[in-house]
Amino acid sequence: MQSTPLPNLRAAPAPADYPGLELQAVEAAHAAVRASLPRTLAERSAMRPIDLIVIHCSATRSGVRLAPEAETAIDGWHKARGFARLPRAAARLNPNLAHIGYHYVIDLDGRIATGRGLPEPGAHVAGFNARSVGICMVGGAEPVARYTLAQWRALRTLVARLKGELDALARSQVRVCGHRDLSPDTNGDGQVTRQEWLKTCPGFDVAAWLQAGMQPLAVNVLEGGAA
């Protein structure tokens, strides 16, 4: 499946209404990706192949905070489901998150928390974990999810930065999709349609978001921010 080209992160001008927040989102995305990349040349050369970025939701009500922190709450959920990271991988990055299946979590205020490191396979979409990266947006329980503007800014900058790194490593275009887009194509027509979705996660059309320059539809923006 052909990947949709993404805008150049460095060339994209900051929106006039929140240039400082846009710069903050870019810096946060860069810091999160740097933290999760291999640290040495040997680790980089042994990096697992990655050709897929999957966007998820936490399946909690839009705009509702997770306590004590989003990544800690999700780690607890994943522990209850029997997920476990390899001790060596956990020791390298976020040893306090021994079970989380995602590589990144985007909180309501736009904070990007790291979970698993990029060299480490995730536990977020069965059948695709070995070659993918999982990003979780907090919220999204509704069929049509609504996320804060800070979350949308963070997602845009994180995906753009990740794409740049992973495209260079893979020497090919890395595909970006939603969790629901990986549902089985039960009728074999080459497309996964609404009737075939196993779930609605992440609650928005990722392909349409990419084609719109990673700008969300108004119906997917949470008015008034977080609760």
N, C-alpha and C positions, 0 to 999 in steps of 0.2 A: 504494500500500500504506500502511495507517495506521500511524503511528509509536506506540510504546508510551511513555506519559508517564514522565518520570524524576523522582525525588525532588528536592526543593529542596535544593541543596547547603548553603546557609547554615542551613537549619532542621534539617538532619539532625544528631542528637546523636552525639558521638564515642563509640565503643564503650568500655565501662568498662575492658577489659583492656589497651587500648593507646591512650589518649586523646592522648598526646604524638605517637605515630607517625601517628595520624589527622590531627592538625593539620599535621604535617610534610608529609604527602601533599597536603593541600589547598593549602598554600603552594607546594609544588613545581609542582602543576598550574597554579595561577594564574600563576606566573612563566613557565612554558613557553608558555602561551597568550599572555601579554602580549608575549613576545619574538617570537612568530611573527605577530602581528596587524599590519595596516598602521600605519605610524607617523604619517601626516599625514591631515588631513581629505580632501585630494584623493585620496590612495591609498585611503582607506576608501570614498569614493564610487565609485571605479573598481574596487572589489573584485569578483573573479569570483563568479558565483553558486555557492553550495555548498548542496547538499541531501542529502548523504550522508556518513556517517562509517563507514569500513570498518576492521574490526579484523583484523589479520594476526598470524602468528607468523613467527619467523625460520627455522623448520624445522630447528632444531638440538635436541639432546637436552634435555629439561626439566631445569632446574637447573644446566646447564653454562655457565660463563662464557665470553664471547667476548672475545678479546684483540686489541689492547691495550684498546680500549673497544668496546662493542657497536656504536655508531653508526659508528665508524671501520672495524670489520670489515665491516659491511653495506655501507658506501660502497665498499669494495674489491670486494665481490661484484658490486655494481651496475655498477661500472666495467668489470669483466670481461664483463658482459652488454651493454655498449654504452650504458648510460644516461648522460645528461649533462644537467646543469642549465644554464640560460642564465647566462652570466657576470654579467650585471647582477643577477640574482636571488641568485646565490651571493655576490656582493660585499656584498649587503645583510645576509645572515644565513648564518653558517657557511661562510665561503669555503674552509675546509679540507675540506668535504664537497661536492665538486664533482659527485658522481654519485648520491648517495643518493636513492631514490625515495619514501621515507616522509616524512611531516611530523613524526612523533614516534616515538621508540623508548623502550620501558619496560624497563629493565634488571632483573636479579634482585633487587637491593636496593631497588627501587622508584624509582630515579632516572629522571626523565623527561628525555630528551635531545631537543632539537629537531633536525630535519633540514631539510626545505624550509619556507619561510614559507607561511602560509595563502594569500596572494595568488597563489602559484605552483602550477600544476597538478602533481600527483604523477606517479609512474611505479610504480604498485603494483597496478592492476587494469585490464586492457585493456577499453576501451569505456566506462569510468566515471571516468577520471582527471580530465577537465575540470571536473567538478562535485563532486568528493569530497575527503575528507581521509583519509590513511592513517596508522593507528597500528599499530606492530609490537611485539608482546610477544616478548621473548627466550625461546626454547625452542619447544615445541609440535610436535616432530617426530613424536610418537606420535599414533595416531588419536584417543586421548583424552588431551588435553594436560594437564599439571600445571604450575601457576605458583605462585610464592611468595605468601604473604599480602601482602608488601610490593608485589608486582606488582598483585595484585587491588585493593588500596587505591588505588594510583596510577591504575589504569585507571578505577576508579569516579569518582574526583575529576576526572580529565582529561576523561572523556566528559561529566560533568555541567557542567563549566565551558565546554567547547566548545559543548555544546548551547545553553547560555544565550546565548553570544555569537552563534552562527550562526543561531539561531532569530530573534534580534532583527534581524540583517542580512537574512535571507531573508523575514522577516515570515510565516514558516510553520514547521511542524514538520520538523526535519531528521531523516531516517531513520538508524538505527544498525543495522549488520548485520555478519556475518562474511564473509570472502573467499569461502568456499564457497557462501554464500547467493546469490552473483551468478553462479553457474554457469548455463548455458543450461537453460531449461525445455523439455526435448526433447519431452515429450509434450503440451505446451500446455495443461496443466490449471490453470495459474495458481500452481502451487507448485513450489519446487525441493526435491526429496526426496533422501535419501541416495544413491539409485541414479543420480541425475543430477549429483552433485558431481564436479567436475574434480579437486578436492583436498580434504583434510579441514581445512585452515587456516581458523580458528585453533585447531581441536581442541576446541571447546566450543560449545554452543548459545547463541548471542548473544541470540536472542529470549527464551529461558527465563531467561537471566541478567537481562535487563531486567525481565521480569515478576516476578522474585524480588527486586526492589529493588536490582539490581546486586550480589547476593550469590552467590558461586560455590557449586557443588555440592562436597561433600567429595571426590568422586572427581577433581576438577580442582584440588585444593590439594596442593602439594608438601610432604610431611612432612619436617621437618628442615631446610628451607631450601635454600640453594644449595650446589653442590659446589665 
